[in-house]
Amino acid sequence: MTLSATERRVPERDLGPLFSPNAVAIVGASNDQTKWGNWISVQALRMRQRRPVYLINRRGEPVLGERAYRSMAELPQRADLAVVAVPAAGFESAVEDALAAGARAIVGITSGFAELGAEGEARQTALARRVREAGAVLLGPNCLGVLDSGSELYLSSNPLPPGPVGLISQSGNMALELSRILAERGLGFSRFASLGNQADLTVADLIRSYTVHPGTKLIAVYSEDFGDGRDFVAAAAEATTMGKPVVLLTVGASEASVRGAKSHTGALVSDSSVIDAACRAAGIDRVSSPRQMAGLLEALHLFGAAPARRVAVLADGGGHASVACDLAERYGLSVPEFDPELSRLL
């Protein structure tokens, strides 16, 4: 459970501190290469020329050869953004410290909340409410991080290629797979936000932010839980109306995927037919795999979102060409015969 729809709908929430902060604090920074606090710190230090990066751990010992602080209260300046990667038992305390130090955005890497059941769900809801009351925003918890190529914000576990695609993903590994496939096609990310459990910021909030972000030309979404479905559809429709195509990959076609989503992020998966109807209403393009998503994003980037039904099939063998023609017509496309002059030129 996240905050109610009424609680979430705060007009014009400021995501500037999330995507373009004045300074960043990594709470739970570590020298241990098996920990998230190490992976995030390694990436964060790439952006020291753009903004101050402060590493924080309880012992105050140097991390990755850099000075570390024991708490955000010790920092020489206020940091807009705090990335919290501490054990679940200390997460609420770390968030309280960050808010007290003036943080306006929190990225919760820590897991162990709604995905574990009712008790974790209650903790998560109370935490999101506290962040809201402080006038801040929370991405996650149970997320992979955040990235903005334009503002040189690198706060995910792995480096990601820059490009025109704004990615919103409820799966970190799905984001990493998509980044690899897009990179093969010369594409990458303008922004990346890992949704995690969507305790506070939702997929709709992030779509709206991407819609007005100049560097984002296409919006890609992997989500297991849409929260307020009407708000999601409205946000996606706004994006497509403003010329930013929205491509969606989701789950829910099988009982197994529903069980998996529940254990992954505590998600309540929507019925697949309902999602299809929502996609038609909002002009969303739904795909069924990361590779299909990458292919459609590439086509939209190259040719735009104008409707097209007539396609040509070029193949190195008759069998492949025939199969491709059948697939094209199955999905409502037309494969016209080439005229003699075009055949001669080819």
MARBAVO-548071 format. One record per residue (C-alpha): residue number from 1; residue in three letters; x, y, z. Coordinates in nm, 4 decimals, always signed. Example, Ala and Ser with C-alpha at 12.3 -4.5 7.8 and 13.67 -1.06 7.14 Angstrom:
2
<pos=1 code=ala u=+1.2300 v=-0.4500 w=+0.7800> .
<pos=2 code=ser u=+1.3670 v=-0.1060 w=+0.7140> .
***
This chain:
346
<pos=1 code=met u=+0.0000 v=+0.0000 w=+0.0000> .
<pos=2 code=thr u=+0.1210 v=+0.3511 w=-0.0845> .
<pos=3 code=leu u=-0.0361 v=+0.6834 w=+0.0008> .
<pos=4 code=ser u=-0.3980 v=+0.7299 w=-0.1065> .
<pos=5 code=ala u=-0.4757 v=+0.9011 w=-0.4368> .
<pos=6 code=thr u=-0.5937 v=+1.2120 w=-0.2497> .
<pos=7 code=glu u=-0.2693 v=+1.2321 w=-0.0497> .
<pos=8 code=arg u=-0.0528 v=+1.1821 w=-0.3598> .
<pos=9 code=arg u=-0.2132 v=+1.4512 w=-0.5717> .
<pos=10 code=val u=-0.0172 v=+1.7586 w=-0.4699> .
<pos=11 code=pro u=-0.0133 v=+2.0133 w=-0.7545> .
<pos=12 code=glu u=+0.3183 v=+2.0846 w=-0.9249> .
<pos=13 code=arg u=+0.5464 v=+1.8750 w=-0.7065> .
<pos=14 code=asp u=+0.9013 v=+1.9978 w=-0.7499> .
<pos=15 code=leu u=+1.1274 v=+1.7201 w=-0.8796> .
<pos=16 code=gly u=+1.4180 v=+1.9579 w=-0.9380> .
<pos=17 code=pro u=+1.5958 v=+1.8427 w=-0.6202> .
<pos=18 code=leu u=+1.5673 v=+1.4833 w=-0.7438> .
<pos=19 code=phe u=+1.7012 v=+1.5330 w=-1.0956> .
<pos=20 code=ser u=+1.9187 v=+1.8446 w=-1.0596> .
<pos=21 code=pro u=+2.0271 v=+1.8793 w=-0.6952> .
<pos=22 code=asn u=+2.2742 v=+2.1357 w=-0.5663> .
<pos=23 code=ala u=+2.4632 v=+1.8618 w=-0.3786> .
<pos=24 code=val u=+2.4235 v=+1.4909 w=-0.3062> .
<pos=25 code=ala u=+2.4740 v=+1.2848 w=+0.0097> .
<pos=26 code=ile u=+2.5222 v=+0.9066 w=-0.0028> .
<pos=27 code=val u=+2.4022 v=+0.7718 w=+0.3323> .
<pos=28 code=gly u=+2.5482 v=+0.4263 w=+0.3857> .
<pos=29 code=ala u=+2.8575 v=+0.4781 w=+0.1696> .
<pos=30 code=ser u=+3.0853 v=+0.1754 w=+0.1935> .
<pos=31 code=asn u=+3.4190 v=+0.0318 w=+0.0878> .
<pos=32 code=asp u=+3.2601 v=-0.3129 w=+0.0677> .
<pos=33 code=gln u=+3.2260 v=-0.3946 w=-0.3018> .
<pos=34 code=thr u=+2.9312 v=-0.6257 w=-0.2343> .
<pos=35 code=lys u=+2.7124 v=-0.3440 w=-0.0974> .
<pos=36 code=trp u=+2.4815 v=-0.0936 w=-0.2666> .
<pos=37 code=gly u=+2.6469 v=+0.1848 w=-0.0700> .
<pos=38 code=asn u=+2.9685 v=+0.1099 w=-0.2555> .
<pos=39 code=trp u=+2.8170 v=+0.0782 w=-0.6024> .
<pos=40 code=ile u=+2.6204 v=+0.4031 w=-0.5717> .
<pos=41 code=ser u=+2.9222 v=+0.5873 w=-0.4279> .
<pos=42 code=val u=+3.1431 v=+0.4801 w=-0.7197> .
<pos=43 code=gln u=+2.8944 v=+0.6262 w=-0.9673> .
<pos=44 code=ala u=+2.8290 v=+0.9378 w=-0.7590> .
<pos=45 code=leu u=+3.1969 v=+1.0332 w=-0.7529> .
<pos=46 code=arg u=+3.1866 v=+1.0620 w=-1.1340> .
<pos=47 code=met u=+2.9916 v=+1.3885 w=-1.0964> .
<pos=48 code=arg u=+3.2180 v=+1.5745 w=-0.8511> .
<pos=49 code=gln u=+3.3023 v=+1.8323 w=-1.1168> .
<pos=50 code=arg u=+2.9322 v=+1.9204 w=-1.1424> .
<pos=51 code=arg u=+2.8269 v=+1.9286 w=-0.7732> .
<pos=52 code=pro u=+2.9540 v=+1.8359 w=-0.4258> .
<pos=53 code=val u=+2.9199 v=+1.4675 w=-0.3358> .
<pos=54 code=tyr u=+2.9258 v=+1.3809 w=+0.0348> .
<pos=55 code=leu u=+2.9831 v=+1.0253 w=+0.1565> .
<pos=56 code=ile u=+2.8300 v=+0.9308 w=+0.4918> .
<pos=57 code=asn u=+2.8733 v=+0.6278 w=+0.7161> .
<pos=58 code=arg u=+2.8375 v=+0.5782 w=+1.0880> .
<pos=59 code=arg u=+3.2112 v=+0.5374 w=+1.1515> .
<pos=60 code=gly u=+3.3156 v=+0.8386 w=+0.9480> .
<pos=61 code=glu u=+3.6020 v=+0.6412 w=+0.7946> .
<pos=62 code=pro u=+3.7267 v=+0.7298 w=+0.4430> .
<pos=63 code=val u=+3.5332 v=+0.5645 w=+0.1592> .
<pos=64 code=leu u=+3.6951 v=+0.5032 w=-0.1805> .
<pos=65 code=gly u=+3.9794 v=+0.7269 w=-0.0672> .
<pos=66 code=glu u=+3.7420 v=+1.0177 w=+0.0022> .
<pos=67 code=arg u=+3.6498 v=+1.1846 w=+0.3286> .
<pos=68 code=ala u=+3.3292 v=+1.0544 w=+0.4867> .
<pos=69 code=tyr u=+3.1008 v=+1.2140 w=+0.7461> .
<pos=70 code=arg u=+2.9121 v=+1.0457 w=+1.0293> .
<pos=71 code=ser u=+2.5816 v=+1.2198 w=+0.9553> .
<pos=72 code=met u=+2.4265 v=+1.4785 w=+0.7263> .
<pos=73 code=ala u=+2.4276 v=+1.7233 w=+1.0186> .
<pos=74 code=glu u=+2.8078 v=+1.7402 w=+0.9836> .
<pos=75 code=leu u=+2.8042 v=+1.8451 w=+0.6170> .
<pos=76 code=pro u=+2.9501 v=+2.1857 w=+0.5286> .
<pos=77 code=gln u=+2.6375 v=+2.2697 w=+0.3243> .
<pos=78 code=arg u=+2.2809 v=+2.1502 w=+0.2801> .
<pos=79 code=ala u=+2.2387 v=+1.8721 w=+0.0229> .
<pos=80 code=asp u=+1.9155 v=+1.8725 w=-0.1783> .
<pos=81 code=leu u=+1.9306 v=+1.4987 w=-0.2417> .
<pos=82 code=ala u=+2.0064 v=+1.2092 w=-0.0088> .
<pos=83 code=val u=+2.0497 v=+0.8540 w=-0.1354> .
<pos=84 code=val u=+1.9852 v=+0.6139 w=+0.1525> .
<pos=85 code=ala u=+2.1398 v=+0.2667 w=+0.1314> .
<pos=86 code=val u=+2.1375 v=+0.1390 w=+0.4897> .
<pos=87 code=pro u=+1.9862 v=-0.1751 w=+0.6485> .
<pos=88 code=ala u=+1.6072 v=-0.1638 w=+0.6750> .
<pos=89 code=ala u=+1.6145 v=-0.1315 w=+1.0550> .
<pos=90 code=gly u=+1.7918 v=+0.2034 w=+1.0262> .
<pos=91 code=phe u=+1.6125 v=+0.3412 w=+0.7225> .
<pos=92 code=glu u=+1.3505 v=+0.5581 w=+0.8940> .
<pos=93 code=ser u=+1.6149 v=+0.7115 w=+1.1216> .
<pos=94 code=ala u=+1.8389 v=+0.7898 w=+0.8236> .
<pos=95 code=val u=+1.5488 v=+0.9544 w=+0.6405> .
<pos=96 code=glu u=+1.4622 v=+1.1636 w=+0.9484> .
<pos=97 code=asp u=+1.8242 v=+1.2800 w=+0.9707> .
<pos=98 code=ala u=+1.8221 v=+1.3722 w=+0.6017> .
<pos=99 code=leu u=+1.4989 v=+1.5712 w=+0.6346> .
<pos=100 code=ala u=+1.6300 v=+1.7484 w=+0.9460> .
<pos=101 code=ala u=+1.9424 v=+1.8461 w=+0.7488> .
<pos=102 code=gly u=+1.7271 v=+2.0044 w=+0.4769> .
<pos=103 code=ala u=+1.7153 v=+1.7326 w=+0.2118> .
<pos=104 code=arg u=+1.4306 v=+1.7933 w=-0.0355> .
<pos=105 code=ala u=+1.4514 v=+1.4587 w=-0.2145> .
<pos=106 code=ile u=+1.5244 v=+1.1061 w=-0.0890> .
<pos=107 code=val u=+1.6183 v=+0.8039 w=-0.2998> .
<pos=108 code=gly u=+1.5489 v=+0.4892 w=-0.0986> .
<pos=109 code=ile u=+1.7726 v=+0.2034 w=-0.2109> .
<pos=110 code=thr u=+1.6917 v=-0.0019 w=+0.0996> .
<pos=111 code=ser u=+1.4459 v=-0.2905 w=+0.0645> .
<pos=112 code=gly u=+1.2351 v=-0.4644 w=+0.3286> .
<pos=113 code=phe u=+0.9034 v=-0.2793 w=+0.3208> .
<pos=114 code=ala u=+0.5723 v=-0.3477 w=+0.1407> .
<pos=115 code=glu u=+0.7217 v=-0.6371 w=-0.0538> .
<pos=116 code=leu u=+0.7507 v=-0.8293 w=+0.2770> .
<pos=117 code=gly u=+0.3908 v=-0.7991 w=+0.3922> .
<pos=118 code=ala u=+0.1539 v=-0.5959 w=+0.6093> .
<pos=119 code=glu u=+0.4042 v=-0.4780 w=+0.8695> .
<pos=120 code=gly u=+0.6478 v=-0.3521 w=+0.6073> .
<pos=121 code=glu u=+0.3594 v=-0.1938 w=+0.4186> .
<pos=122 code=ala u=+0.2543 v=+0.0015 w=+0.7277> .
<pos=123 code=arg u=+0.6113 v=+0.1252 w=+0.7843> .
<pos=124 code=gln u=+0.6352 v=+0.2290 w=+0.4209> .
<pos=125 code=thr u=+0.3078 v=+0.4247 w=+0.4288> .
<pos=126 code=ala u=+0.4068 v=+0.6081 w=+0.7480> .
<pos=127 code=leu u=+0.7468 v=+0.6907 w=+0.5985> .
<pos=128 code=ala u=+0.5979 v=+0.8308 w=+0.2782> .
<pos=129 code=arg u=+0.3569 v=+1.0438 w=+0.4791> .
<pos=130 code=arg u=+0.6443 v=+1.1821 w=+0.6882> .
<pos=131 code=val u=+0.8414 v=+1.2751 w=+0.3751> .
<pos=132 code=arg u=+0.5350 v=+1.4515 w=+0.2322> .
<pos=133 code=glu u=+0.4775 v=+1.6448 w=+0.5533> .
<pos=134 code=ala u=+0.8364 v=+1.7697 w=+0.5326> .
<pos=135 code=gly u=+0.7750 v=+1.9015 w=+0.1797> .
<pos=136 code=ala u=+1.0156 v=+1.6536 w=+0.0238> .
<pos=137 code=val u=+0.9811 v=+1.3686 w=-0.2276> .
<pos=138 code=leu u=+1.0745 v=+1.0009 w=-0.1971> .
<pos=139 code=leu u=+1.1752 v=+0.7729 w=-0.4843> .
<pos=140 code=gly u=+1.1466 v=+0.4078 w=-0.3789> .
<pos=141 code=pro u=+1.2187 v=+0.2476 w=-0.1406> .
<pos=142 code=asn u=+1.3549 v=-0.0791 w=-0.2797> .
<pos=143 code=cys u=+1.4877 v=+0.0933 w=-0.5901> .
<pos=144 code=leu u=+1.8027 v=+0.1018 w=-0.8043> .
<pos=145 code=gly u=+1.8595 v=+0.4788 w=-0.8111> .
<pos=146 code=val u=+1.8204 v=+0.7779 w=-1.0399> .
<pos=147 code=leu u=+2.0039 v=+0.9346 w=-1.3343> .
<pos=148 code=asp u=+1.9829 v=+1.2546 w=-1.5388> .
<pos=149 code=ser u=+2.2293 v=+1.2709 w=-1.8278> .
<pos=150 code=gly u=+2.1709 v=+1.6430 w=-1.8874> .
<pos=151 code=ser u=+2.2432 v=+1.7485 w=-1.5294> .
<pos=152 code=glu u=+2.5197 v=+1.4840 w=-1.5010> .
<pos=153 code=leu u=+2.3456 v=+1.3092 w=-1.2123> .
<pos=154 code=tyr u=+2.4811 v=+0.9542 w=-1.1811> .
<pos=155 code=leu u=+2.3148 v=+0.7731 w=-0.8925> .
<pos=156 code=ser u=+2.2403 v=+0.4219 w=-1.0163> .
<pos=157 code=ser u=+2.4334 v=+0.1048 w=-0.9462> .
<pos=158 code=asn u=+2.5689 v=+0.0854 w=-1.3026> .
<pos=159 code=pro u=+2.6702 v=+0.3415 w=-1.5658> .
<pos=160 code=leu u=+2.3965 v=+0.3946 w=-1.8255> .
<pos=161 code=pro u=+2.4358 v=+0.5347 w=-2.1788> .
<pos=162 code=pro u=+2.3031 v=+0.8870 w=-2.2526> .
<pos=163 code=gly u=+2.0338 v=+0.9447 w=-2.5123> .
<pos=164 code=pro u=+1.6772 v=+1.0642 w=-2.5772> .
<pos=165 code=val u=+1.4809 v=+0.8011 w=-2.3787> .
<pos=166 code=gly u=+1.3355 v=+0.8777 w=-2.0371> .
<pos=167 code=leu u=+1.3043 v=+0.5440 w=-1.8553> .
<pos=168 code=ile u=+1.0781 v=+0.4756 w=-1.5578> .
<pos=169 code=ser u=+1.1279 v=+0.1204 w=-1.4346> .
<pos=170 code=gln u=+1.0049 v=-0.0874 w=-1.1424> .
<pos=171 code=ser u=+1.2794 v=-0.3423 w=-1.2114> .
<pos=172 code=gly u=+1.6467 v=-0.2612 w=-1.1927> .
<pos=173 code=asn u=+1.7547 v=-0.5615 w=-1.3983> .
<pos=174 code=met u=+1.4976 v=-0.4769 w=-1.6651> .
<pos=175 code=ala u=+1.6507 v=-0.1294 w=-1.6885> .
<pos=176 code=leu u=+2.0006 v=-0.2741 w=-1.7238> .
<pos=177 code=glu u=+1.8902 v=-0.5133 w=-1.9985> .
<pos=178 code=leu u=+1.7115 v=-0.2364 w=-2.1871> .
<pos=179 code=ser u=+2.0181 v=-0.0108 w=-2.1578> .
<pos=180 code=arg u=+2.2338 v=-0.2775 w=-2.3207> .
<pos=181 code=ile u=+1.9924 v=-0.3303 w=-2.6102> .
<pos=182 code=leu u=+1.9462 v=+0.0428 w=-2.6653> .
<pos=183 code=ala u=+2.3220 v=+0.1016 w=-2.6616> .
<pos=184 code=glu u=+2.3558 v=-0.1508 w=-2.9457> .
<pos=185 code=arg u=+2.1206 v=+0.0761 w=-3.1432> .
<pos=186 code=gly u=+2.3028 v=+0.3985 w=-3.0566> .
<pos=187 code=leu u=+2.0418 v=+0.5075 w=-2.8023> .
<pos=188 code=gly u=+2.0389 v=+0.5681 w=-2.4283> .
<pos=189 code=phe u=+1.8733 v=+0.7560 w=-2.1456> .
<pos=190 code=ser u=+1.8004 v=+1.1219 w=-2.0835> .
<pos=191 code=arg u=+1.6651 v=+1.0248 w=-1.7429> .
<pos=192 code=phe u=+1.6216 v=+0.7063 w=-1.5440> .
<pos=193 code=ala u=+1.4120 v=+0.6673 w=-1.2309> .
<pos=194 code=ser u=+1.3820 v=+0.3345 w=-1.0530> .
<pos=195 code=leu u=+1.0285 v=+0.3224 w=-0.9098> .
<pos=196 code=gly u=+1.0802 v=+0.0562 w=-0.6470> .
<pos=197 code=asn u=+0.7719 v=+0.0311 w=-0.4272> .
<pos=198 code=gln u=+0.6263 v=+0.3718 w=-0.5305> .
<pos=199 code=ala u=+0.5644 v=+0.4671 w=-0.1678> .
<pos=200 code=asp u=+0.5521 v=+0.8347 w=-0.2638> .
<pos=201 code=leu u=+0.6479 v=+0.9243 w=-0.6207> .
<pos=202 code=thr u=+0.4461 v=+0.7229 w=-0.8705> .
<pos=203 code=val u=+0.4828 v=+0.6371 w=-1.2357> .
<pos=204 code=ala u=+0.2321 v=+0.9155 w=-1.3173> .
<pos=205 code=asp u=+0.4380 v=+1.1760 w=-1.1261> .
<pos=206 code=leu u=+0.7484 v=+1.0799 w=-1.3197> .
<pos=207 code=ile u=+0.5742 v=+1.0737 w=-1.6587> .
<pos=208 code=arg u=+0.4585 v=+1.4309 w=-1.5968> .
<pos=209 code=ser u=+0.8113 v=+1.5367 w=-1.5074> .
<pos=210 code=tyr u=+0.9534 v=+1.3718 w=-1.8205> .
<pos=211 code=thr u=+0.6845 v=+1.5317 w=-2.0376> .
<pos=212 code=val u=+0.8185 v=+1.8808 w=-1.9666> .
<pos=213 code=his u=+1.1850 v=+1.7763 w=-1.9647> .
<pos=214 code=pro u=+1.3508 v=+1.9109 w=-2.2835> .
<pos=215 code=gly u=+1.6073 v=+1.6324 w=-2.3068> .
<pos=216 code=thr u=+1.3478 v=+1.3541 w=-2.3043> .
<pos=217 code=lys u=+1.1996 v=+1.2764 w=-2.6464> .
<pos=218 code=leu u=+1.0530 v=+0.9306 w=-2.5722> .
<pos=219 code=ile u=+0.9181 v=+0.7797 w=-2.2494> .
<pos=220 code=ala u=+0.9675 v=+0.4100 w=-2.1677> .
<pos=221 code=val u=+0.7886 v=+0.2512 w=-1.8730> .
<pos=222 code=tyr u=+0.8229 v=-0.0852 w=-1.7029> .
<pos=223 code=ser u=+0.5677 v=-0.0994 w=-1.4214> .
<pos=224 code=glu u=+0.4080 v=-0.3770 w=-1.2204> .
<pos=225 code=asp u=+0.1723 v=-0.1526 w=-1.0236> .
<pos=226 code=phe u=+0.0068 v=+0.1617 w=-1.1632> .
<pos=227 code=gly u=-0.1383 v=+0.2790 w=-0.8312> .
<pos=228 code=asp u=-0.4040 v=+0.5300 w=-0.9363> .
<pos=229 code=gly u=-0.4816 v=+0.3960 w=-1.2838> .
<pos=230 code=arg u=-0.6762 v=+0.7030 w=-1.3898> .
<pos=231 code=asp u=-0.3856 v=+0.9289 w=-1.2958> .
<pos=232 code=phe u=-0.1471 v=+0.7092 w=-1.4949> .
<pos=233 code=val u=-0.3694 v=+0.7229 w=-1.8036> .
<pos=234 code=ala u=-0.4111 v=+1.1001 w=-1.7706> .
<pos=235 code=ala u=-0.0358 v=+1.1560 w=-1.7376> .
<pos=236 code=ala u=+0.0424 v=+0.9309 w=-2.0349> .
<pos=237 code=ala u=-0.2241 v=+1.1005 w=-2.2471> .
<pos=238 code=glu u=-0.0714 v=+1.4401 w=-2.1645> .
<pos=239 code=ala u=+0.2691 v=+1.3132 w=-2.2765> .
<pos=240 code=thr u=+0.1478 v=+1.1703 w=-2.6071> .
<pos=241 code=thr u=-0.0540 v=+1.4853 w=-2.6772> .
<pos=242 code=met u=+0.2646 v=+1.6892 w=-2.6312> .
<pos=243 code=gly u=+0.4480 v=+1.4709 w=-2.8832> .
<pos=244 code=lys u=+0.6305 v=+1.2386 w=-2.6452> .
<pos=245 code=pro u=+0.5415 v=+0.8757 w=-2.7196> .
<pos=246 code=val u=+0.4939 v=+0.6455 w=-2.4210> .
<pos=247 code=val u=+0.5995 v=+0.2800 w=-2.4583> .
<pos=248 code=leu u=+0.4852 v=+0.0405 w=-2.1855> .
<pos=249 code=leu u=+0.6068 v=-0.3014 w=-2.0764> .
<pos=250 code=thr u=+0.4126 v=-0.4601 w=-1.7935> .
<pos=251 code=val u=+0.3084 v=-0.7945 w=-1.6482> .
<pos=252 code=gly u=-0.0116 v=-0.9654 w=-1.5381> .
<pos=253 code=ala u=-0.0909 v=-1.2074 w=-1.8214> .
<pos=254 code=ser u=-0.0271 v=-1.5089 w=-1.5961> .
<pos=255 code=glu u=-0.0800 v=-1.6058 w=-1.2324> .
<pos=256 code=ala u=+0.2930 v=-1.6654 w=-1.1988> .
<pos=257 code=ser u=+0.3802 v=-1.3097 w=-1.3027> .
<pos=258 code=val u=+0.1259 v=-1.1716 w=-1.0559> .
<pos=259 code=arg u=+0.2871 v=-1.3728 w=-0.7740> .
<pos=260 code=gly u=+0.6318 v=-1.2578 w=-0.8812> .
<pos=261 code=ala u=+0.5357 v=-0.8915 w=-0.8846> .
<pos=262 code=lys u=+0.3850 v=-0.9179 w=-0.5357> .
<pos=263 code=ser u=+0.7083 v=-1.0579 w=-0.3919> .
<pos=264 code=his u=+0.9253 v=-0.8200 w=-0.5963> .
<pos=265 code=thr u=+0.7789 v=-0.4810 w=-0.5021> .
<pos=266 code=gly u=+0.4549 v=-0.5582 w=-0.3202> .
<pos=267 code=ala u=+0.2730 v=-0.4681 w=-0.6418> .
<pos=268 code=leu u=-0.0982 v=-0.5246 w=-0.7013> .
<pos=269 code=val u=-0.0979 v=-0.6111 w=-1.0705> .
<pos=270 code=ser u=-0.3806 v=-0.4927 w=-1.2963> .
<pos=271 code=asp u=-0.5733 v=-0.7195 w=-1.5324> .
<pos=272 code=ser u=-0.4100 v=-0.7338 w=-1.8753> .
<pos=273 code=ser u=-0.7311 v=-0.6510 w=-2.0640> .
<pos=274 code=val u=-0.7810 v=-0.3428 w=-1.8464> .
<pos=275 code=ile u=-0.4273 v=-0.2300 w=-1.9256> .
<pos=276 code=asp u=-0.4890 v=-0.2779 w=-2.2982> .
<pos=277 code=ala u=-0.8003 v=-0.0586 w=-2.2775> .
<pos=278 code=ala u=-0.6067 v=+0.2080 w=-2.0860> .
<pos=279 code=cys u=-0.3321 v=+0.2022 w=-2.3489> .
<pos=280 code=arg u=-0.5824 v=+0.2566 w=-2.6273> .
<pos=281 code=ala u=-0.7424 v=+0.5451 w=-2.4369> .
<pos=282 code=ala u=-0.4119 v=+0.7213 w=-2.3708> .
<pos=283 code=gly u=-0.2316 v=+0.6426 w=-2.6968> .
<pos=284 code=ile u=+0.0268 v=+0.4264 w=-2.5197> .
<pos=285 code=asp u=+0.2213 v=+0.1663 w=-2.7194> .
<pos=286 code=arg u=+0.2329 v=-0.1624 w=-2.5258> .
<pos=287 code=val u=+0.5106 v=-0.4135 w=-2.5895> .
<pos=288 code=ser u=+0.5860 v=-0.7605 w=-2.4533> .
<pos=289 code=ser u=+0.9649 v=-0.7701 w=-2.4072> .
<pos=290 code=pro u=+1.2663 v=-0.5401 w=-2.3541> .
<pos=291 code=arg u=+1.3902 v=-0.6134 w=-2.7060> .
<pos=292 code=gln u=+1.0528 v=-0.5257 w=-2.8568> .
<pos=293 code=met u=+1.0537 v=-0.2080 w=-2.6508> .
<pos=294 code=ala u=+1.3987 v=-0.1138 w=-2.7800> .
<pos=295 code=gly u=+1.2954 v=-0.1787 w=-3.1392> .
<pos=296 code=leu u=+0.9872 v=+0.0395 w=-3.1104> .
<pos=297 code=leu u=+1.1797 v=+0.3173 w=-2.9344> .
<pos=298 code=glu u=+1.4346 v=+0.3126 w=-3.2160> .
<pos=299 code=ala u=+1.1599 v=+0.3333 w=-3.4803> .
<pos=300 code=leu u=+0.9841 v=+0.6183 w=-3.2977> .
<pos=301 code=his u=+1.3133 v=+0.8028 w=-3.2631> .
<pos=302 code=leu u=+1.3942 v=+0.7681 w=-3.6320> .
<pos=303 code=phe u=+1.0511 v=+0.8152 w=-3.7871> .
<pos=304 code=gly u=+0.8266 v=+0.9782 w=-3.5268> .
<pos=305 code=ala u=+0.4875 v=+0.8680 w=-3.3994> .
<pos=306 code=ala u=+0.2774 v=+0.9373 w=-3.7090> .
<pos=307 code=pro u=+0.0517 v=+0.6385 w=-3.7889> .
<pos=308 code=ala u=+0.1915 v=+0.4077 w=-4.0579> .
<pos=309 code=arg u=+0.0348 v=+0.0899 w=-4.1982> .
<pos=310 code=arg u=+0.2232 v=+0.0178 w=-4.5211> .
<pos=311 code=val u=+0.5535 v=-0.1634 w=-4.4701> .
<pos=312 code=ala u=+0.8175 v=-0.3189 w=-4.6919> .
<pos=313 code=val u=+0.9864 v=-0.6493 w=-4.6116> .
<pos=314 code=leu u=+1.3493 v=-0.6985 w=-4.7189> .
<pos=315 code=ala u=+1.5007 v=-1.0394 w=-4.6437> .
<pos=316 code=asp u=+1.7837 v=-1.2670 w=-4.7545> .
<pos=317 code=gly u=+1.5543 v=-1.5629 w=-4.8175> .
<pos=318 code=gly u=+1.2007 v=-1.6388 w=-4.9260> .
<pos=319 code=gly u=+1.1085 v=-1.8228 w=-4.6071> .
<pos=320 code=his u=+1.2041 v=-1.5361 w=-4.3786> .
<pos=321 code=ala u=+1.0243 v=-1.2887 w=-4.6031> .
<pos=322 code=ser u=+0.7040 v=-1.4935 w=-4.5967> .
<pos=323 code=val u=+0.7080 v=-1.5301 w=-4.2182> .
<pos=324 code=ala u=+0.7689 v=-1.1556 w=-4.1804> .
<pos=325 code=cys u=+0.4766 v=-1.0769 w=-4.4114> .
<pos=326 code=asp u=+0.2450 v=-1.3001 w=-4.2097> .
<pos=327 code=leu u=+0.3510 v=-1.1332 w=-3.8845> .
<pos=328 code=ala u=+0.3068 v=-0.7854 w=-4.0310> .
<pos=329 code=glu u=-0.0470 v=-0.8561 w=-4.1497> .
<pos=330 code=arg u=-0.1362 v=-1.0299 w=-3.8227> .
<pos=331 code=tyr u=-0.0705 v=-0.6996 w=-3.6467> .
<pos=332 code=gly u=-0.2760 v=-0.4934 w=-3.8902> .
<pos=333 code=leu u=-0.0036 v=-0.3817 w=-4.1295> .
<pos=334 code=ser u=-0.0164 v=-0.3930 w=-4.5062> .
<pos=335 code=val u=+0.2654 v=-0.5335 w=-4.7208> .
<pos=336 code=pro u=+0.2042 v=-0.3988 w=-5.0727> .
<pos=337 code=glu u=+0.3741 v=-0.5440 w=-5.3794> .
<pos=338 code=phe u=+0.6646 v=-0.3381 w=-5.5134> .
<pos=339 code=asp u=+0.6043 v=-0.1705 w=-5.8462> .
<pos=340 code=pro u=+0.8379 v=-0.2708 w=-6.1326> .
<pos=341 code=glu u=+1.0524 v=+0.0439 w=-6.1101> .
<pos=342 code=leu u=+1.1136 v=+0.0070 w=-5.7344> .
<pos=343 code=ser u=+1.1958 v=-0.3615 w=-5.7829> .
<pos=344 code=arg u=+1.4478 v=-0.2695 w=-6.0521> .
<pos=345 code=leu u=+1.6138 v=-0.0084 w=-5.8292> .
<pos=346 code=leu u=+1.6367 v=-0.2504 w=-5.5396> .
***
